[in-house]
Amino acid sequence: METLKHFMDILASPMGMLGMLGQMMFFSRFLVQWIASEKKGKSVVPLSFWYLSIGGGFLLLLYAIWRKDPVITIGQLVGLFVYARNLMLIRRHKTAQAADA
């Protein structure tokens, strides 16, 4: 029972709410990807997936730093690099397509 109270105290704090918002945003990217894939009838990764990844990952990084959790902090830092790099590659591809047209 004490553990549940501890969880609720953390979730009720401003940083706990920020962490939950980040977690919800991070999870929602999978729903977005699933819905987009169902609509196309094949596996696709929409642009919004990467923006949700960055938004959720950044909020989770702030939360991990606040919690002083090195494992989650390092994981989110690496993830943010990958998400940003994917957006850079997408932008580069679109710019090249526009130049060819």
N, C-alpha and C positions, 0 to 999 in steps of 0.2 A: 504494500500500500504506500509505503514511503517512496518507493521508486516512481510510482505513478504521480505522486504529488510533486516530486522533483521534476519529472518530465513536463507536467503542466505549468510549473513555475517558469521553466525555461521557455516554453512555447508562448507564455503570456508576456514575456519580456520583449522590448522592441527588437533586439537582435535575434531572438527566437522567431519572431514574426518575419523578420527579414530572411532568415534561413529557410523558413517554411515557404515563403514566396519564391525563393530561389529554387527550392526543391520542386515546387509545383510547376514553375516555368520550365525547369530542366526536364521533368517528366512529360510535359505537354508536347515537347518536340517529337516524342514517339507517336503520340496520337496524330499529330499533323502529318508525319511521314506515313503512317498507316492509312489515313484517309486519302492522302494524295495517291498512294500506290493503288488502293482499291478503285479509285476513280479512273486511273490510267490502265488498270488491269495488269500492271507490272510494277516491279520495285523501282521507286523513284525517291530522290531526296530533294524536297523543295527548298528553295532559298530560305524560307522562314525557319526551317530546321536549324540552319546555322546561326541565325539571329537569336533564336530561342536558346541554343546551346551557349552562345556568348553571354546573353543576359542571365540565364540561370547559373552558368558557371561562374560568372563574376560575383553574383550575390552569394553563392556558396563559398567562393574564395574569401569574401569578407567575413562570412560567418566562421569559416575554419580558422582564419587568423584571430578572430575574437576569441574562439575557443582554445587557441594555442595548440591546434592539432596539426602537427607537421605532415602526417600521412595524407589527410584530405587537402591540405594546402598545396603540397607538391603535386598531387593528382589533378587538382583544378588548374594549377599553373600550366602544366603540360597540356591539358585539354584545351585551355584557352588559346594556346599557341596553335594547336591543330585546327580549331574552329576558325581562327582569324586567317590562317594560311589557306583554308578551303575557300573562304570568301575572296581572298586575293586571286586565287586561281580561277574562280568563277568570273570575276571582274575582268581578268586578263583575257579569258576566252571570249567574253562578250565584246570586248574592245576589238579583238582580232576579227571577230565575225563582222562587226560593223565596218571595219576598214576594208574587208573583202567585198562588201556589198556595194 
